[in-house]
Amino acid sequence: MSLILSQINKDNVKVGKGCCIALGVQIISEIGEIIIGDYTIIEEGCFIRNNHIKKMVIGSYNVFEIGCKVENTNIGDCNVFEMRCIIESDCTIENNCRFGINSRIPPKQNLPNFSRVYYPFNCLKVPPYDSSQHKEEISELCAALFQIGSKK
């Protein structure tokens, strides 16, 4: 079960288990589907849109902080998008990446595993690490948010 406080088009948007989608989130699938994996947190004011025929896939254990914008981009697992970060159209984000506050990724970029991007587009790659702790923390946070949200 997921906690979805915003209205989304459930015909074209599929949300995995344990996700938390805050109030004021816009998830718009104009043509193709949007599939969101498990235990993903999407905070207030985020805007996610797919206006392509192909499906847009967002993996599991991702965090989209307040005011993020993502368009027509496939995203792997265990990524963190900090406040007001913008991912422009047709990018591919692999796994375990982090995007700093106000960072902006231009169209058609491919960001490999463990990329770090800081304002505006300074990219550096960090050594691999075990993402199991990230997954555990996100799962616990989703459970706590679900408890808080279900009391309202």
N, CA and C atoms as an extended XYZ file, in Angstrom:
456
Properties=species:S:1:pos:R:3:atomname:S:1:resname:S:1:resid:I:1 pbc="F F F"
N         0.830       -1.170        0.000 N   MET     1
C         0.000        0.000        0.000 CA  MET     1
C         0.885        1.247        0.000 C   MET     1
N         0.448        2.274       -0.723 N   SER     2
C         1.180        3.532       -0.805 CA  SER     2
C         0.328        4.664       -0.256 C   SER     2
N         0.981        5.726        0.155 N   LEU     3
C         0.296        6.919        0.639 CA  LEU     3
C         0.367        7.968       -0.468 C   LEU     3
N        -0.779        8.247       -1.096 N   ILE     4
C        -0.837        9.192       -2.209 CA  ILE     4
C        -1.791       10.306       -1.820 C   ILE     4
N        -1.241       11.494       -1.550 N   LEU     5
C        -2.051       12.615       -1.107 CA  LEU     5
C        -2.387       13.572       -2.249 C   LEU     5
N        -1.815       13.378       -3.416 N   SER     6
C        -2.117       14.198       -4.582 CA  SER     6
C        -2.951       13.391       -5.556 C   SER     6
N        -3.690       14.086       -6.400 N   GLN     7
C        -4.460       13.385       -7.413 CA  GLN     7
C        -3.566       13.073       -8.603 C   GLN     7
N        -3.590       11.828       -9.014 N   ILE     8
C        -2.835       11.415      -10.195 CA  ILE     8
C        -3.759       10.603      -11.085 C   ILE     8
N        -3.420       10.551      -12.356 N   ASN     9
C        -4.187        9.766      -13.313 CA  ASN     9
C        -3.792        8.302      -13.148 C   ASN     9
N        -4.619        7.537      -12.460 N   LYS    10
C        -4.266        6.156      -12.150 CA  LYS    10
C        -4.322        5.223      -13.357 C   LYS    10
N        -4.882        5.691      -14.472 N   ASP    11
C        -4.883        4.866      -15.678 CA  ASP    11
C        -3.495        4.798      -16.303 C   ASP    11
N        -2.776        5.913      -16.288 N   ASN    12
C        -1.471        5.986      -16.940 CA  ASN    12
C        -0.297        6.075      -15.986 C   ASN    12
N        -0.571        6.158      -14.679 N   VAL    13
C         0.488        6.250      -13.685 CA  VAL    13
C         0.359        5.067      -12.734 C   VAL    13
N         1.383        4.244      -12.672 N   LYS    14
C         1.405        3.078      -11.778 CA  LYS    14
C         2.406        3.354      -10.663 C   LYS    14
N         1.966        3.172       -9.417 N   VAL    15
C         2.796        3.462       -8.255 CA  VAL    15
C         3.020        2.168       -7.485 C   VAL    15
N         4.279        1.877       -7.173 N   GLY    16
C         4.632        0.669       -6.446 CA  GLY    16
C         4.249        0.748       -4.980 C   GLY    16
N         4.587       -0.289       -4.241 N   LYS    17
C         4.220       -0.366       -2.816 CA  LYS    17
C         5.129        0.522       -1.976 C   LYS    17
N         4.548        1.009       -0.873 N   GLY    18
C         5.313        1.765        0.099 CA  GLY    18
C         5.720        3.164       -0.313 C   GLY    18
N         5.186        3.676       -1.409 N   CYS    19
C         5.543        5.023       -1.869 CA  CYS    19
C         4.780        6.080       -1.080 C   CYS    19
N         5.370        7.269       -0.983 N   CYS    20
C         4.716        8.414       -0.342 CA  CYS    20
C         4.753        9.579       -1.318 C   CYS    20
N         3.574       10.017       -1.731 N   ILE    21
C         3.462       11.130       -2.664 CA  ILE    21
C         2.705       12.237       -1.941 C   ILE    21
N         3.370       13.367       -1.712 N   ALA    22
C         2.835       14.453       -0.884 CA  ALA    22
C         1.776       15.260       -1.624 C   ALA    22
N         1.119       16.128       -0.862 N   LEU    23
C         0.180       17.088       -1.448 CA  LEU    23
C         0.922       18.022       -2.394 C   LEU    23
N         0.236       18.494       -3.400 N   GLY    24
C         0.822       19.471       -4.315 CA  GLY    24
C         1.787       18.888       -5.318 C   GLY    24
N         1.816       17.576       -5.457 N   VAL    25
C         2.661       16.927       -6.460 CA  VAL    25
C         1.861       16.786       -7.748 C   VAL    25
N         2.493       17.066       -8.873 N   GLN    26
C         1.859       16.853      -10.172 CA  GLN    26
C         2.606       15.743      -10.901 C   GLN    26
N         1.904       14.667      -11.188 N   ILE    27
C         2.449       13.575      -11.991 CA  ILE    27
C         1.549       13.473      -13.205 C   ILE    27
N         2.073       13.877      -14.352 N   ILE    28
C         1.255       14.016      -15.555 CA  ILE    28
C         1.786       13.098      -16.638 C   ILE    28
N         0.931       12.194      -17.094 N   SER    29
C         1.302       11.350      -18.222 CA  SER    29
C         0.385       11.749      -19.376 C   SER    29
N         0.927       12.537      -20.280 N   GLU    30
C         0.126       13.052      -21.384 CA  GLU    30
C        -0.130       11.985      -22.444 C   GLU    30
N         0.862       11.146      -22.705 N   ILE    31
C         0.708       10.101      -23.724 CA  ILE    31
C         1.130        8.752      -23.140 C   ILE    31
N         2.426        8.592      -22.899 N   GLY    32
C         2.947        7.325      -22.399 CA  GLY    32
C         2.781        7.179      -20.903 C   GLY    32
N         2.898        5.955      -20.439 N   GLU    33
C         2.747        5.602      -19.027 CA  GLU    33
C         3.898        6.129      -18.181 C   GLU    33
N         3.644        6.297      -16.897 N   ILE    34
C         4.686        6.553      -15.907 CA  ILE    34
C         4.594        5.428      -14.883 C   ILE    34
N         5.710        4.754      -14.659 N   ILE    35
C         5.756        3.663      -13.697 CA  ILE    35
C         6.746        4.047      -12.603 C   ILE    35
N         6.263        4.072      -11.365 N   ILE    36
C         7.082        4.440      -10.223 CA  ILE    36
C         7.273        3.191       -9.368 C   ILE    36
N         8.521        2.867       -9.070 N   GLY    37
C         8.832        1.664       -8.289 CA  GLY    37
C         8.435        1.783       -6.830 C   GLY    37
N         8.907        0.860       -6.036 N   ASP    38
C         8.565        0.774       -4.618 CA  ASP    38
C         9.359        1.780       -3.783 C   ASP    38
N         8.765        2.184       -2.665 N   TYR    39
C         9.415        3.002       -1.645 CA  TYR    39
C        10.077        4.252       -2.210 C   TYR    39
N         9.349        4.953       -3.021 N   THR    40
C         9.820        6.221       -3.563 CA  THR    40
C         9.061        7.344       -2.865 C   THR    40
N         9.782        8.386       -2.485 N   ILE    41
C         9.198        9.542       -1.806 CA  ILE    41
C         9.222       10.730       -2.770 C   ILE    41
N         8.046       11.328       -2.963 N   ILE    42
C         7.939       12.507       -3.824 CA  ILE    42
C         7.328       13.616       -2.973 C   ILE    42
N         8.125       14.643       -2.676 N   GLU    43
C         7.709       15.695       -1.750 CA  GLU    43
C         6.915       16.797       -2.455 C   GLU    43
N         6.419       17.732       -1.648 N   GLU    44
C         5.552       18.806       -2.107 CA  GLU    44
C         6.142       19.574       -3.287 C   GLU    44
N         5.265       19.957       -4.194 N   GLY    45
C         5.648       20.833       -5.293 CA  GLY    45
C         6.442       20.177       -6.400 C   GLY    45
N         6.611       18.868       -6.366 N   CYS    46
C         7.343       18.190       -7.445 CA  CYS    46
C         6.457       18.076       -8.679 C   CYS    46
N         7.103       18.090       -9.832 N   PHE    47
C         6.419       18.020      -11.121 CA  PHE    47
C         7.107       16.936      -11.935 C   PHE    47
N         6.369       15.885      -12.269 N   ILE    48
C         6.899       14.781      -13.074 CA  ILE    48
C         5.985       14.622      -14.271 C   ILE    48
N         6.558       14.669      -15.480 N   ARG    49
C         5.721       14.602      -16.680 CA  ARG    49
C         6.350       13.707      -17.738 C   ARG    49
N         5.474       12.950      -18.384 N   ASN    50
C         5.862       12.177      -19.563 CA  ASN    50
C         4.943       12.595      -20.697 C   ASN    50
N         5.507       13.235      -21.697 N   ASN    51
C         4.707       13.595      -22.867 CA  ASN    51
C         5.212       12.884      -24.124 C   ASN    51
N         5.881       11.745      -23.901 N   HIS    52
C         6.320       10.884      -25.006 CA  HIS    52
C         5.435        9.646      -25.066 C   HIS    52
N         5.446        8.986      -26.193 N   ILE    53
C         4.692        7.743      -26.363 CA  ILE    53
C         5.310        6.607      -25.538 C   ILE    53
N         6.651        6.617      -25.406 N   LYS    54
C         7.304        5.543      -24.645 CA  LYS    54
C         7.085        5.743      -23.157 C   LYS    54
N         7.097        4.642      -22.424 N   LYS    55
C         6.843        4.720      -20.986 CA  LYS    55
C         8.051        5.282      -20.254 C   LYS    55
N         7.762        5.998      -19.194 N   MET    56
C         8.780        6.582      -18.322 CA  MET    56
C         8.840        5.731      -17.062 C   MET    56
N        10.030        5.260      -16.716 N   VAL    57
C        10.180        4.379      -15.555 CA  VAL    57
C        11.042        5.077      -14.509 C   VAL    57
N        10.503        5.135      -13.298 N   ILE    58
C        11.235        5.636      -12.138 CA  ILE    58
C        11.386        4.442      -11.209 C   ILE    58
N        12.606        4.087      -10.878 N   GLY    59
C        12.858        2.896      -10.079 CA  GLY    59
C        12.407        3.022       -8.634 C   GLY    59
N        12.985        2.200       -7.792 N   SER    60
C        12.623        2.119       -6.373 CA  SER    60
C        13.621        2.869       -5.495 C   SER    60
N        13.169        3.224       -4.308 N   TYR    61
C        13.991        3.864       -3.276 CA  TYR    61
C        14.567        5.206       -3.722 C   TYR    61
N        13.808        5.954       -4.498 N   ASN    62
C        14.232        7.285       -4.916 CA  ASN    62
C        13.583        8.329       -4.020 C   ASN    62
N        14.238        9.472       -3.874 N   VAL    63
C        13.703       10.592       -3.110 CA  VAL    63
C        13.732       11.830       -3.993 C   VAL    63
N        12.553       12.444       -4.154 N   PHE    64
C        12.429       13.704       -4.879 CA  PHE    64
C        12.049       14.754       -3.849 C   PHE    64
N        12.978       15.653       -3.533 N   GLU    65
C        12.709       16.667       -2.514 CA  GLU    65
C        11.864       17.793       -3.105 C   GLU    65
N        11.472       18.720       -2.259 N   ILE    66
C        10.529       19.788       -2.600 CA  ILE    66
C        10.916       20.501       -3.891 C   ILE    66
N         9.936       20.611       -4.800 N   GLY    67
C        10.080       21.431       -5.997 CA  GLY    67
C        10.886       20.854       -7.140 C   GLY    67
N        11.169       19.567       -7.143 N   CYS    68
C        11.911       18.958       -8.257 CA  CYS    68
C        11.042       18.897       -9.514 C   CYS    68
N        11.699       18.964      -10.666 N   LYS    69
C        11.002       18.820      -11.947 CA  LYS    69
C        11.746       17.791      -12.781 C   LYS    69
N        10.979       16.823      -13.304 N   VAL    70
C        11.560       15.755      -14.112 CA  VAL    70
C        10.648       15.533      -15.309 C   VAL    70
N        11.237       15.518      -16.526 N   GLU    71
C        10.432       15.297      -17.724 CA  GLU    71
C        11.042       14.204      -18.594 C   GLU    71
N        10.206       13.253      -18.991 N   ASN    72
C        10.560       12.230      -19.980 CA  ASN    72
C        11.909       11.572      -19.699 C   ASN    72
N        12.141       11.198      -18.471 N   THR    73
C        13.442       10.672      -18.072 CA  THR    73
C        13.272        9.329      -17.379 C   THR    73
N        14.107        8.362      -17.732 N   ASN    74
C        14.114        7.083      -17.031 CA  ASN    74
C        15.130        7.153      -15.901 C   ASN    74
N        14.718        6.655      -14.744 N   ILE    75
C        15.510        6.781      -13.529 CA  ILE    75
C        15.644        5.412      -12.885 C   ILE    75
N        16.853        5.081      -12.467 N   GLY    76
C        17.109        3.805      -11.799 CA  GLY    76
C        16.689        3.833      -10.339 C   GLY    76
N        17.443        3.155       -9.494 N   ASP    77
C        17.124        2.998       -8.071 CA  ASP    77
C        18.077        3.806       -7.188 C   ASP    77
N        17.588        4.132       -5.994 N   CYS    78
C        18.403        4.710       -4.916 CA  CYS    78
C        19.023        6.060       -5.277 C   CYS    78
N        18.265        6.908       -5.944 N   ASN    79
C        18.741        8.234       -6.315 CA  ASN    79
C        18.105        9.280       -5.411 C   ASN    79
N        18.807       10.387       -5.199 N   VAL    80
C        18.289       11.492       -4.400 CA  VAL    80
C        18.338       12.756       -5.258 C   VAL    80
N        17.169       13.392       -5.381 N   PHE    81
C        17.036       14.640       -6.129 CA  PHE    81
C        16.724       15.719       -5.102 C   PHE    81
N        17.710       16.550       -4.799 N   GLU    82
C        17.522       17.553       -3.752 CA  GLU    82
C        16.621       18.685       -4.240 C   GLU    82
N        16.271       19.587       -3.330 N   MET    83
C        15.277       20.628       -3.591 CA  MET    83
C        15.547       21.395       -4.895 C   MET    83
N        14.452       21.578       -5.626 N   ARG    84
C        14.403       22.399       -6.845 CA  ARG    84
C        15.376       21.944       -7.926 C   ARG    84
N        15.759       20.709       -7.920 N   CYS    85
C        16.617       20.230       -8.996 CA  CYS    85
C        15.747       19.962      -10.226 C   CYS    85
N        16.311       20.167      -11.397 N   ILE    86
C        15.567       20.017      -12.654 CA  ILE    86
C        16.297       19.020      -13.538 C   ILE    86
N        15.555       18.004      -13.982 N   ILE    87
C        16.079       17.029      -14.930 CA  ILE    87
C        15.299       17.246      -16.227 C   ILE    87
N        15.977       17.773      -17.240 N   GLU    88
C        15.286       18.077      -18.486 CA  GLU    88
C        15.044       16.803      -19.298 C   GLU    88
N        14.379       16.945      -20.396 N   SER    89
C        13.832       15.829      -21.178 CA  SER    89
C        14.886       14.861      -21.722 C   SER    89
N        14.477       13.594      -21.761 N   ASP    90
C        15.229       12.521      -22.418 CA  ASP    90
C        16.575       12.204      -21.782 C   ASP    90
N        16.661       12.313      -20.478 N   CYS    91
C        17.876       11.908      -19.770 CA  CYS    91
C        17.720       10.469      -19.290 C   CYS    91
N        18.827        9.864      -18.981 N   THR    92
C        18.835        8.553      -18.339 CA  THR    92
C        19.678        8.674      -17.085 C   THR    92
N        19.059        8.372      -15.958 N   ILE    93
C        19.743        8.426      -14.666 CA  ILE    93
C        19.865        6.980      -14.193 C   ILE    93
N        21.078        6.528      -13.959 N   GLU    94
C        21.245        5.146      -13.506 CA  GLU    94
C        20.980        5.058      -11.999 C   GLU    94
N        21.779        4.357      -11.243 N   ASN    95
C        21.519        4.078       -9.831 CA  ASN    95
C        22.478        4.818       -8.902 C   ASN    95
N        21.993        5.084       -7.673 N   ASN    96
C        22.828        5.645       -6.611 CA  ASN    96
C        23.422        7.002       -6.965 C   ASN    96
N        22.655        7.833       -7.658 N   CYS    97
C        23.105        9.174       -8.025 CA  CYS    97
C        22.510       10.192       -7.060 C   CYS    97
N        23.139       11.356       -6.982 N   ARG    98
C        22.640       12.432       -6.126 CA  ARG    98
C        22.761       13.742       -6.887 C   ARG    98
N        21.674       14.514       -6.833 N   PHE    99
C        21.597       15.792       -7.540 CA  PHE    99
C        21.389       16.889       -6.511 C   PHE    99
N        22.306       17.835       -6.443 N   GLY   100
C        22.283       18.872       -5.419 CA  GLY   100
C        21.166       19.885       -5.609 C   GLY   100
N        20.988       20.713       -4.599 N   ILE   101
C        19.978       21.765       -4.616 CA  ILE   101
C        20.194       22.653       -5.840 C   ILE   101
N        19.106       22.935       -6.552 N   ASN   102
C        19.097       23.809       -7.727 CA  ASN   102
C        19.939       23.295       -8.890 C   ASN   102
N        20.357       22.043       -8.855 N   SER   103
C        21.119       21.538       -9.999 CA  SER   103
C        20.189       21.383      -11.195 C   SER   103
N        20.745       21.477      -12.374 N   ARG   104
C        19.955       21.396      -13.601 CA  ARG   104
C        20.703       20.503      -14.581 C   ARG   104
N        20.022       19.463      -15.050 N   ILE   105
C        20.612       18.538      -16.005 CA  ILE   105
C        20.032       18.858      -17.379 C   ILE   105
N        20.879       19.235      -18.336 N   PRO   106
C        20.378       19.548      -19.676 CA  PRO   106
C        19.781       18.316      -20.356 C   PRO   106
N        19.030       18.518      -21.438 N   PRO   107
C        18.398       17.384      -22.138 CA  PRO   107
C        19.415       16.358      -22.643 C   PRO   107
N        18.936       15.125      -22.738 N   LYS   108
C        19.644       14.009      -23.378 CA  LYS   108
C        20.981       13.660      -22.730 C   LYS   108
N        21.048       13.764      -21.407 N   GLN   109
C        22.252       13.376      -20.678 CA  GLN   109
C        22.093       11.962      -20.146 C   GLN   109
N        23.180       11.223      -20.109 N   ASN   110
C        23.195        9.900      -19.495 CA  ASN   110
C        24.126        9.967      -18.300 C   ASN   110
N        23.557        9.789      -17.111 N   LEU   111
C        24.370        9.860      -15.898 CA  LEU   111
C        24.558        8.458      -15.352 C   LEU   111
N        25.818        7.991      -15.297 N   PRO   112
C        26.097        6.619      -14.859 CA  PRO   112
C        25.925        6.454      -13.362 C   PRO   112
N        25.990        5.217      -12.916 N   ASN   113
C        25.908        4.890      -11.488 CA  ASN   113
C        26.858        5.759      -10.668 C   ASN   113
N        26.389        6.160       -9.483 N   PHE   114
C        27.183        6.878       -8.489 CA  PHE   114
C        27.599        8.280       -8.921 C   PHE   114
N        26.886        8.884       -9.862 N   SER   115
C        27.187       10.264      -10.252 CA  SER   115
C        26.716       11.222       -9.164 C   SER   115
N        27.417       12.325       -9.023 N   ARG   116
C        27.027       13.406       -8.123 CA  ARG   116
C        27.020       14.676       -8.960 C   ARG   116
N        25.935       15.419       -8.879 N   VAL   117
C        25.825       16.648       -9.655 CA  VAL   117
C        25.508       17.790       -8.706 C   VAL   117
N        26.270       18.866       -8.827 N   TYR   118
C        26.051       20.037       -7.996 CA  TYR   118
C        25.829       21.228       -8.907 C   TYR   118
N        25.243       22.261       -8.375 N   TYR   119
C        24.807       23.433       -9.114 CA  TYR   119
C        25.891       23.989      -10.007 C   TYR   119
N        25.573       24.392      -11.230 N   PRO   120
C        24.383       24.002      -11.983 CA  PRO   120
C        24.552       22.653      -12.669 C   PRO   120
N        25.726       22.350      -13.201 N   PHE   121
C        25.926       21.051      -13.847 CA  PHE   121
C        27.392       20.654      -13.731 C   PHE   121
N        27.850       20.524      -12.508 N   ASN   122
C        29.197       20.049      -12.257 CA  ASN   122
C        29.069       18.605      -11.808 C   ASN   122
N        29.515       17.695      -12.631 N   CYS   123
C        29.299       16.274      -12.381 CA  CYS   123
C        30.594       15.623      -11.918 C   CYS   123
N        30.496       14.812      -10.897 N   LEU   124
C        31.635       14.013      -10.525 CA  LEU   124
C        31.147       12.631      -10.138 C   LEU   124
N        31.996       11.663      -10.340 N   LYS   125
C        31.628       10.284      -10.045 CA  LYS   125
C        32.350        9.860       -8.775 C   LYS   125
N        31.618        9.225       -7.886 N   VAL   126
C        32.216        8.767       -6.636 CA  VAL   126
C        32.344        7.250       -6.676 C   VAL   126
N        33.213        6.693       -5.850 N   PRO   127
C        33.374        5.242       -5.863 CA  PRO   127
C        32.094        4.524       -5.452 C   PRO   127
N        31.879        3.324       -5.930 N   PRO   128
C        30.694        2.550       -5.561 CA  PRO   128
C        30.617        2.319       -4.052 C   PRO   128
N        29.411        2.178       -3.576 N   TYR   129
C        29.173        1.862       -2.177 CA  TYR   129
C        27.973        0.930       -2.100 C   TYR   129
N        27.776        0.365       -0.933 N   ASP   130
C        26.662       -0.555       -0.706 CA  ASP   130
C        25.404        0.264       -0.448 C   ASP   130
N        24.390        0.123       -1.285 N   SER   131
C        23.173        0.931       -1.159 CA  SER   131
C        22.144        0.303       -0.216 C   SER   131
N        22.478       -0.776        0.469 N   SER   132
C        21.496       -1.423        1.348 CA  SER   132
C        21.084       -0.508        2.500 C   SER   132
N        22.007        0.308        3.021 N   GLN   133
C        21.641        1.223        4.101 CA  GLN   133
C        20.668        2.279        3.586 C   GLN   133
N        20.890        2.791        2.372 N   HIS   134
C        19.967        3.763        1.767 CA  HIS   134
C        18.570        3.149        1.655 C   HIS   134
N        18.489        1.930        1.169 N   LYS   135
C        17.198        1.257        1.008 CA  LYS   135
C        16.491        1.088        2.358 C   LYS   135
N        17.245        0.711        3.376 N   GLU   136
C        16.659        0.524        4.702 CA  GLU   136
C        16.136        1.848        5.261 C   GLU   136
N        16.923        2.928        5.122 N   GLU   137
C        16.499        4.237        5.615 CA  GLU   137
C        15.248        4.732        4.889 C   GLU   137
N        15.188        4.562        3.575 N   ILE   138
C        14.028        5.017        2.803 CA  ILE   138
C        12.797        4.197        3.168 C   ILE   138
N        12.955        2.887        3.348 N   SER   139
C        11.831        2.042        3.754 CA  SER   139
C        11.270        2.485        5.100 C   SER   139
N        12.157        2.774        6.054 N   GLU   140
C        11.716        3.226        7.378 CA  GLU   140
C        11.033        4.587        7.302 C   GLU   140
N        11.580        5.496        6.492 N   LEU   141
C        10.977        6.816        6.335 CA  LEU   141
C         9.597        6.711        5.690 C   LEU   141
N         9.463        5.870        4.678 N   CYS   142
C         8.155        5.664        4.041 CA  CYS   142
C         7.143        5.125        5.044 C   CYS   142
N         7.562        4.179        5.875 N   ALA   143
C         6.654        3.613        6.881 CA  ALA   143
C         6.218        4.688        7.870 C   ALA   143
N         7.144        5.548        8.297 N   ALA   144
C         6.806        6.624        9.237 CA  ALA   144
C         5.868        7.626        8.590 C   ALA   144
N         6.146        8.005        7.352 N   LEU   145
C         5.270        8.947        6.638 CA  LEU   145
C         3.880        8.344        6.445 C   LEU   145
N         3.837        7.066        6.152 N   PHE   146
C         2.550        6.394        5.965 CA  PHE   146
C         1.744        6.441        7.253 C   PHE   146
N         2.379        6.195        8.390 N   GLN   147
C         1.679        6.253        9.674 CA  GLN   147
C         1.152        7.643        9.946 C   GLN   147
N         1.953        8.660        9.712 N   ILE   148
C         1.528       10.046        9.933 CA  ILE   148
C         0.377       10.400        9.002 C   ILE   148
N         0.521       10.051        7.715 N   GLY   149
C        -0.488       10.390        6.718 CA  GLY   149
C        -1.797        9.661        6.904 C   GLY   149
N        -1.764        8.451        7.421 N   SER   150
C        -3.003        7.691        7.585 CA  SER   150
C        -3.792        8.135        8.807 C   SER   150
N        -3.197        8.929        9.683 N   LYS   151
C        -3.900        9.445       10.850 CA  LYS   151
C        -4.745       10.676       10.525 C   LYS   151
N        -4.522       11.255        9.338 N   LYS   152
C        -5.247       12.480        8.965 CA  LYS   152
C        -6.610       12.170        8.417 C   LYS   152
